[in-house]
Amino acid sequence: QVHLVESGGRLVQARGSLRLSCTISGSTFGTYGLGWFRQAPGKDRDFVAAISRSAGSSYYADFVQGRFTISKDDSRSTVWLQMNSLKPEDTAVYYCATHRVDGGNWYDLMQYDSWGQGTQVTVSS
């Protein structure tokens, strides 16, 4: 059974940086893609970033605008989301998820099958 655990979320001031981590166990890391989503109170869960299983391709939501970087280390079964130039509107719970659909839509949360519990990111103005 796949188990995902996110960490690294906390309160940070606007224009600050955070690095979120997601460690995965119970599966063969590196055989699937990975994504980050976020959900603000009262809003839908939105796509943030994704990385292919080979790490050869990455995908970002338009609102990222070059501020975030997704990366992974197969030897550590971990995927990260480096977030810079944070804005108050980035405040949300951030989730990582596994993407096992070859050639699927990286932006569609329905194409992700296993999810973590999330980590809270709060950006103060």
N, C-alpha and C positions, 0 to 999 in steps of 0.2 A: 504494500500500500504506500502510495507516494505521500510524503509529508513535507510541506513547505513552511518555513519559518522566516518571517521578515523581521528586520531589526533596523535600528538607526534613526527612526523617527523621533522628533523632539520639537520643542519650541525654538524658533530661530527668528532673528530679525530680518526684515526685508533687505534684499541685496546680499544676504548671507548664503552659505553653502551647506549642503548635507550630502552624505553618501548613505544610501539605503542598501542593505544586504538582504539576500534571500538564500538560505541554505536548504538544499533539497536532499532528502533521504528516501530510501525505499524503492529506488529505481536506478536505471543506468543513465546517469547524467551524461549529456552529450549526444543522446540519441533523439532529442526533440528540441524544438525551439522554446523560447521563454519570453514572457511579456510582463510589463508592468501596467497596471491600471490604477485609477484613483477614483474615490467617491467622496464628494463633499456632502454635508448634511442636506437631505431633501432633494438630492440630485441623482442622476443616473451614474452608473459606474462607467468611466471614460477611459479609453485607450490612452496610454502615455508613450510607451516605447516597447519595442520587441527586438529580439536578436535570433537569427537562425541557428540551427544546431551546429553548423560549422563555424559560426561567428563571422561568416563572410558577408552577411547582409544585416543591416539594422534598419529599423523603421521608427519614425517619430510622429507624434501628433503635431499638427500645425502650431498649436500654442506653445510648444517647447521652444521653437525659434532659436535653436542652437544652444540653449542653456543646459540641457540635460545630455548625459551620455550613458548608454547601456553597455555593459561589458560582462564577461563571465570567465570563470576559470574552471575547466572541467575537472582538474585534479583536486579542486577544493569543493566541487559540487555547489558552487556559489555563483549567483548573478548579482550584479550591483547596478544601482542607478545613481550616478553622480549628478547632483542638482546644484547648479550655480545661479547666481542672480535671482534668487527666489523672490517671489511676489506674494502679497497676501492672498491673491486668488489661487495660489498653489496649495493653500490649506485644504487638506483632505486626508482620508485614510488611504494609504497606498498598499496595493496588493500585488504579489507576483503570482504567475500562473504558468502552467505548461501548455505548449502548443504542439499537438502531435499530427496535425493535418498537413500532409505534404501539398504544397502549393496552395494552401488555404489562405483565407483572408486574415492577415495579421491584425487588422484593426477591429475585428468582430469578436467580442468577448464570448460569443457562443461557440467559437472555435477553440476555446481553451477549456481544458478538462479538469485539471487539479488546481486548487487555489490555497493560498495561505490565509491566515487570520487577519493580516493587515497590520500596518504600523502607522501611527498618527503623526502627521506632519502639520505643524501649526506655524504660520509665518505672520509675525506681528509687523504692523506698519510703523 
